[in-house]
Amino acid sequence: MLRTLTPELLDSLPPDHPDAVHSRRDLRLINRVMGNHRWFAHTLPPLLRTGERTLELGAGTGELTTRLAAGGASVDGLDFIPRPPGLAAAHLWHVSDLRTFTGYEGYAAVIANLILHHLTDAELGALGARLARSTRLILASEPHRSRRSQRLFAFFAPFFRANRVTLHDAHVSIAAGFCDDELPRALGLDHAQWDCRSSAGLFGSYRMIALRRP
């Protein structure tokens, strides 16, 4: 399957639209099934050094940020949308486009959960160049682009009553996802400078760990 990017319906809806509310609920279930938050909570802390701060790209409702903080990590969020109500004051919240954000130098670690597949290869290359200036660790969990992932979602969607937005956006997301070493290559991470590991999970996830070499 060639990687193809198609606009997602959720991005065009007001946050309080009933379909948007339902789709965000579906997304929380999808994250749970894929084990994305568990993976970040297990993977990130051992790789951080004392005093290092982490930035979550596309932090949305702040749920992952909050979970990682409960495990002892210092995590801030970046998203288009305003700061989520109830997010602890210890977390900075940057309202910005991740493609033009100018504060990456303040973060040793950057994490991305189901957000990088929205970017073109050119945009990923530009982001990778920004991160390479100061970031030491990049973790990403994205859709695994495969026919198996498409079939898996089509099978499970009726069980959690996915709405029309989710049904469309999930297939679009998978088609825009990654396989093999595509993501580190798109980010332009030089293997002489970065130790990059990519893997596919059982329930449609694509995981990347990129650690700058000493």
Contacts in CASP RR format, 6 or more apart in sequence:
PFRMAT RR
TARGET T0000
AUTHOR 0000-0000-0000
METHOD contacts of the structure
MODEL  1
MLRTLTPELLDSLPPDHPDAVHSRRDLRLINRVMGNHRWFAHTLPPLLRT
GERTLELGAGTGELTTRLAAGGASVDGLDFIPRPPGLAAAHLWHVSDLRT
FTGYEGYAAVIANLILHHLTDAELGALGARLARSTRLILASEPHRSRRSQ
RLFAFFAPFFRANRVTLHDAHVSIAAGFCDDELPRALGLDHAQWDCRSSA
GLFGSYRMIALRRP
1 145 0 8 1.000
1 146 0 8 1.000
1 147 0 8 1.000
1 175 0 8 1.000
3 121 0 8 1.000
3 145 0 8 1.000
3 175 0 8 1.000
3 176 0 8 1.000
3 177 0 8 1.000
3 178 0 8 1.000
3 182 0 8 1.000
4 175 0 8 1.000
4 176 0 8 1.000
5 118 0 8 1.000
5 120 0 8 1.000
5 175 0 8 1.000
5 176 0 8 1.000
6 172 0 8 1.000
6 175 0 8 1.000
6 176 0 8 1.000
7 172 0 8 1.000
8 118 0 8 1.000
8 168 0 8 1.000
8 169 0 8 1.000
8 172 0 8 1.000
8 173 0 8 1.000
9 19 0 8 1.000
9 23 0 8 1.000
9 164 0 8 1.000
9 165 0 8 1.000
9 168 0 8 1.000
9 169 0 8 1.000
10 20 0 8 1.000
10 23 0 8 1.000
10 24 0 8 1.000
10 165 0 8 1.000
10 169 0 8 1.000
13 19 0 8 1.000
13 20 0 8 1.000
13 23 0 8 1.000
13 165 0 8 1.000
14 20 0 8 1.000
15 81 0 8 1.000
19 163 0 8 1.000
19 164 0 8 1.000
19 165 0 8 1.000
20 165 0 8 1.000
22 163 0 8 1.000
22 165 0 8 1.000
22 166 0 8 1.000
23 163 0 8 1.000
23 165 0 8 1.000
23 166 0 8 1.000
23 169 0 8 1.000
24 61 0 8 1.000
26 160 0 8 1.000
26 162 0 8 1.000
26 163 0 8 1.000
26 166 0 8 1.000
27 114 0 8 1.000
27 166 0 8 1.000
28 63 0 8 1.000
29 160 0 8 1.000
30 166 0 8 1.000
30 170 0 8 1.000
31 37 0 8 1.000
31 113 0 8 1.000
31 114 0 8 1.000
33 156 0 8 1.000
33 203 0 8 1.000
34 141 0 8 1.000
34 201 0 8 1.000
34 203 0 8 1.000
34 204 0 8 1.000
34 205 0 8 1.000
35 203 0 8 1.000
35 205 0 8 1.000
36 64 0 8 1.000
36 113 0 8 1.000
36 114 0 8 1.000
36 141 0 8 1.000
36 205 0 8 1.000
37 63 0 8 1.000
37 64 0 8 1.000
37 67 0 8 1.000
37 113 0 8 1.000
39 141 0 8 1.000
39 205 0 8 1.000
39 207 0 8 1.000
40 64 0 8 1.000
40 67 0 8 1.000
40 68 0 8 1.000
40 111 0 8 1.000
40 113 0 8 1.000
40 139 0 8 1.000
40 141 0 8 1.000
41 67 0 8 1.000
41 68 0 8 1.000
41 71 0 8 1.000
43 139 0 8 1.000
43 209 0 8 1.000
44 54 0 8 1.000
44 68 0 8 1.000
44 73 0 8 1.000
44 109 0 8 1.000
44 111 0 8 1.000
44 139 0 8 1.000
45 68 0 8 1.000
45 71 0 8 1.000
45 72 0 8 1.000
45 73 0 8 1.000
47 109 0 8 1.000
47 137 0 8 1.000
47 139 0 8 1.000
47 209 0 8 1.000
47 211 0 8 1.000
48 54 0 8 1.000
48 73 0 8 1.000
48 108 0 8 1.000
48 109 0 8 1.000
48 137 0 8 1.000
49 108 0 8 1.000
51 74 0 8 1.000
52 74 0 8 1.000
52 108 0 8 1.000
52 109 0 8 1.000
52 136 0 8 1.000
53 74 0 8 1.000
53 75 0 8 1.000
53 76 0 8 1.000
53 106 0 8 1.000
53 107 0 8 1.000
53 108 0 8 1.000
53 109 0 8 1.000
54 68 0 8 1.000
54 73 0 8 1.000
54 74 0 8 1.000
54 75 0 8 1.000
54 76 0 8 1.000
54 107 0 8 1.000
54 108 0 8 1.000
54 109 0 8 1.000
54 110 0 8 1.000
54 111 0 8 1.000
55 75 0 8 1.000
55 76 0 8 1.000
55 77 0 8 1.000
55 78 0 8 1.000
55 94 0 8 1.000
55 104 0 8 1.000
55 106 0 8 1.000
55 107 0 8 1.000
55 109 0 8 1.000
55 110 0 8 1.000
55 111 0 8 1.000
56 62 0 8 1.000
56 64 0 8 1.000
56 65 0 8 1.000
56 68 0 8 1.000
56 75 0 8 1.000
56 76 0 8 1.000
56 77 0 8 1.000
56 78 0 8 1.000
56 110 0 8 1.000
56 111 0 8 1.000
56 112 0 8 1.000
56 113 0 8 1.000
57 77 0 8 1.000
57 78 0 8 1.000
57 98 0 8 1.000
57 110 0 8 1.000
57 111 0 8 1.000
57 112 0 8 1.000
57 115 0 8 1.000
57 116 0 8 1.000
58 77 0 8 1.000
58 78 0 8 1.000
58 79 0 8 1.000
58 80 0 8 1.000
58 98 0 8 1.000
58 112 0 8 1.000
58 113 0 8 1.000
58 115 0 8 1.000
59 65 0 8 1.000
59 77 0 8 1.000
59 78 0 8 1.000
59 79 0 8 1.000
59 93 0 8 1.000
60 79 0 8 1.000
60 81 0 8 1.000
60 84 0 8 1.000
61 84 0 8 1.000
62 77 0 8 1.000
62 84 0 8 1.000
62 87 0 8 1.000
64 111 0 8 1.000
64 113 0 8 1.000
65 75 0 8 1.000
65 76 0 8 1.000
65 77 0 8 1.000
65 87 0 8 1.000
65 91 0 8 1.000
66 87 0 8 1.000
66 88 0 8 1.000
66 91 0 8 1.000
68 75 0 8 1.000
69 75 0 8 1.000
69 88 0 8 1.000
69 90 0 8 1.000
69 91 0 8 1.000
74 90 0 8 1.000
75 91 0 8 1.000
75 111 0 8 1.000
76 91 0 8 1.000
76 92 0 8 1.000
76 93 0 8 1.000
76 94 0 8 1.000
76 107 0 8 1.000
77 91 0 8 1.000
77 92 0 8 1.000
77 93 0 8 1.000
77 94 0 8 1.000
78 93 0 8 1.000
78 94 0 8 1.000
78 96 0 8 1.000
78 98 0 8 1.000
78 101 0 8 1.000
79 93 0 8 1.000
79 94 0 8 1.000
79 95 0 8 1.000
80 95 0 8 1.000
80 96 0 8 1.000
80 97 0 8 1.000
81 95 0 8 1.000
82 93 0 8 1.000
82 95 0 8 1.000
83 93 0 8 1.000
83 95 0 8 1.000
84 93 0 8 1.000
87 93 0 8 1.000
94 101 0 8 1.000
94 103 0 8 1.000
98 115 0 8 1.000
98 127 0 8 1.000
99 119 0 8 1.000
99 123 0 8 1.000
99 126 0 8 1.000
99 127 0 8 1.000
101 130 0 8 1.000
104 110 0 8 1.000
104 130 0 8 1.000
104 131 0 8 1.000
104 133 0 8 1.000
104 134 0 8 1.000
104 135 0 8 1.000
105 133 0 8 1.000
105 134 0 8 1.000
106 134 0 8 1.000
107 134 0 8 1.000
107 135 0 8 1.000
108 134 0 8 1.000
108 135 0 8 1.000
108 136 0 8 1.000
108 137 0 8 1.000
109 135 0 8 1.000
109 136 0 8 1.000
109 137 0 8 1.000
109 138 0 8 1.000
109 139 0 8 1.000
110 131 0 8 1.000
110 135 0 8 1.000
110 137 0 8 1.000
110 138 0 8 1.000
110 139 0 8 1.000
111 138 0 8 1.000
111 139 0 8 1.000
111 140 0 8 1.000
112 138 0 8 1.000
112 139 0 8 1.000
112 140 0 8 1.000
112 141 0 8 1.000
112 142 0 8 1.000
113 140 0 8 1.000
113 141 0 8 1.000
114 141 0 8 1.000
114 142 0 8 1.000
114 143 0 8 1.000
114 173 0 8 1.000
115 142 0 8 1.000
116 124 0 8 1.000
116 127 0 8 1.000
116 140 0 8 1.000
116 142 0 8 1.000
116 178 0 8 1.000
116 183 0 8 1.000
117 142 0 8 1.000
117 143 0 8 1.000
117 173 0 8 1.000
117 176 0 8 1.000
117 177 0 8 1.000
117 178 0 8 1.000
118 176 0 8 1.000
119 127 0 8 1.000
121 186 0 8 1.000
124 183 0 8 1.000
124 186 0 8 1.000
124 187 0 8 1.000
124 188 0 8 1.000
125 186 0 8 1.000
125 187 0 8 1.000
125 188 0 8 1.000
127 187 0 8 1.000
128 187 0 8 1.000
128 188 0 8 1.000
128 189 0 8 1.000
129 188 0 8 1.000
131 138 0 8 1.000
131 187 0 8 1.000
132 188 0 8 1.000
132 189 0 8 1.000
132 193 0 8 1.000
135 212 0 8 1.000
136 211 0 8 1.000
136 212 0 8 1.000
137 209 0 8 1.000
137 210 0 8 1.000
137 211 0 8 1.000
137 212 0 8 1.000
138 187 0 8 1.000
138 189 0 8 1.000
138 208 0 8 1.000
138 209 0 8 1.000
138 210 0 8 1.000
139 207 0 8 1.000
139 208 0 8 1.000
139 209 0 8 1.000
139 210 0 8 1.000
140 183 0 8 1.000
140 206 0 8 1.000
140 207 0 8 1.000
140 208 0 8 1.000
141 205 0 8 1.000
141 206 0 8 1.000
141 207 0 8 1.000
142 177 0 8 1.000
142 178 0 8 1.000
142 183 0 8 1.000
142 205 0 8 1.000
142 206 0 8 1.000
142 207 0 8 1.000
142 208 0 8 1.000
143 149 0 8 1.000
143 173 0 8 1.000
143 174 0 8 1.000
143 176 0 8 1.000
143 177 0 8 1.000
143 178 0 8 1.000
143 204 0 8 1.000
143 205 0 8 1.000
143 206 0 8 1.000
144 174 0 8 1.000
144 177 0 8 1.000
144 178 0 8 1.000
144 179 0 8 1.000
144 200 0 8 1.000
144 201 0 8 1.000
144 204 0 8 1.000
144 205 0 8 1.000
144 206 0 8 1.000
145 174 0 8 1.000
145 175 0 8 1.000
145 176 0 8 1.000
145 177 0 8 1.000
145 178 0 8 1.000
145 179 0 8 1.000
145 206 0 8 1.000
146 174 0 8 1.000
146 179 0 8 1.000
146 200 0 8 1.000
146 204 0 8 1.000
148 204 0 8 1.000
149 174 0 8 1.000
149 204 0 8 1.000
150 171 0 8 1.000
150 174 0 8 1.000
150 175 0 8 1.000
152 203 0 8 1.000
152 204 0 8 1.000
153 170 0 8 1.000
153 171 0 8 1.000
153 174 0 8 1.000
154 171 0 8 1.000
157 166 0 8 1.000
157 167 0 8 1.000
157 170 0 8 1.000
162 170 0 8 1.000
174 204 0 8 1.000
177 206 0 8 1.000
178 186 0 8 1.000
178 198 0 8 1.000
178 206 0 8 1.000
178 208 0 8 1.000
179 200 0 8 1.000
179 206 0 8 1.000
180 198 0 8 1.000
181 196 0 8 1.000
181 198 0 8 1.000
182 198 0 8 1.000
183 198 0 8 1.000
183 206 0 8 1.000
183 208 0 8 1.000
184 194 0 8 1.000
184 196 0 8 1.000
184 198 0 8 1.000
184 208 0 8 1.000
184 210 0 8 1.000
187 210 0 8 1.000
189 196 0 8 1.000
189 210 0 8 1.000
192 213 0 8 1.000
193 212 0 8 1.000
193 213 0 8 1.000
194 210 0 8 1.000
194 211 0 8 1.000
194 212 0 8 1.000
194 213 0 8 1.000
195 210 0 8 1.000
195 211 0 8 1.000
195 212 0 8 1.000
195 213 0 8 1.000
196 208 0 8 1.000
196 209 0 8 1.000
196 210 0 8 1.000
196 211 0 8 1.000
197 208 0 8 1.000
197 209 0 8 1.000
197 210 0 8 1.000
198 206 0 8 1.000
198 207 0 8 1.000
198 208 0 8 1.000
198 209 0 8 1.000
199 206 0 8 1.000
199 207 0 8 1.000
200 206 0 8 1.000
200 207 0 8 1.000
201 207 0 8 1.000
END
